[in-house]
């Protein structure tokens, strides 16, 4: 699931819109796509028309960073988050 969401974001596709599209198509067919059809449903293999329909118009394709809800609650980017818990290769905000 994580890789599908990441692929959506890399292709400027709303993950939620993509999942709605995929499950709607499955419902129309009354089954998930077969082995020969599944590739055409991958986010990076969608037609330009479908990508435009599912696009993240006016929104940043990167995931929204979580912010603290309360003043004393640390965020994932704060110093309270140990370096070992951060994703490798991801630049942290200064």
C-alpha positions in Angstrom: 0.0 0.0 0.0 2.8 2.4 0.9 4.4 2.0 -2.6 1.1 2.7 -4.3 0.6 5.9 -2.3 4.2 7.0 -3.0 3.8 6.3 -6.7 0.6 8.3 -6.8 2.4 11.3 -5.1 5.4 11.0 -7.5 3.0 11.2 -10.4 0.9 14.1 -9.0 -2.1 11.8 -8.4 -4.2 12.2 -5.3 -3.8 8.8 -3.4 -7.4 9.0 -2.2 -8.8 9.8 -5.6 -6.7 6.9 -7.0 -8.0 4.4 -4.5 -11.6 5.6 -5.1 -11.0 5.1 -8.8 -9.5 1.7 -8.4 -12.2 0.4 -6.0 -14.9 1.8 -8.2 -13.5 0.0 -11.2 -13.3 -3.2 -9.2 -16.9 -2.7 -8.2 -18.0 -2.1 -11.9 -16.2 -5.3 -12.9 -17.4 -7.2 -9.8 -13.8 -8.3 -9.4 -10.3 -7.0 -9.1 -8.4 -6.7 -12.4 -6.8 -10.0 -13.6 -3.1 -10.6 -14.0 -3.2 -9.4 -17.6 -5.0 -6.1 -16.6 -3.4 -5.1 -13.3 -0.5 -3.2 -14.9 -2.9 -0.8 -16.6 -4.2 0.2 -13.1 -0.8 1.1 -11.7 -0.6 4.9 -11.0 2.3 5.4 -13.3 0.7 3.4 -16.1 -2.7 5.3 -16.1 -3.7 7.2 -19.3 -3.1 10.9 -19.3 -6.8 11.6 -19.2 -7.2 9.4 -16.0 -4.1 11.0 -14.4 -5.5 14.5 -15.0 -8.9 13.5 -13.5 -7.2 12.0 -10.4 -4.5 14.8 -10.2 -3.7 16.8 -7.2 -4.7 20.1 -8.9 -3.3 23.1 -7.0 -1.9 20.9 -4.3 1.7 19.9 -3.5 2.4 16.3 -4.5 4.5 15.8 -1.4 2.7 14.5 1.7 1.6 17.0 4.3 3.9 17.1 7.2 2.2 16.4 10.5 2.3 19.4 12.9 1.9 19.3 16.6 -1.7 19.6 17.9 -0.5 20.8 21.3 2.4 23.1 22.2 4.2 20.3 24.2 3.7 17.6 21.6 6.8 17.0 19.5 6.5 16.6 15.7 8.4 14.0 13.7 10.8 16.6 12.5 11.6 18.0 15.9 14.8 17.4 17.9 12.8 15.0 20.1 12.7 12.6 17.2 16.0 10.6 17.3 17.9 10.4 14.1 17.6 6.6 14.2 13.8 6.9 13.8 14.0 9.2 10.7 13.8 7.8 7.2 17.3 7.4 5.7 18.0 9.8 2.9 15.3 12.3 3.8 16.5 15.8 4.6 15.3 17.1 7.9 14.1 20.7 8.2 16.7 23.0 9.8 
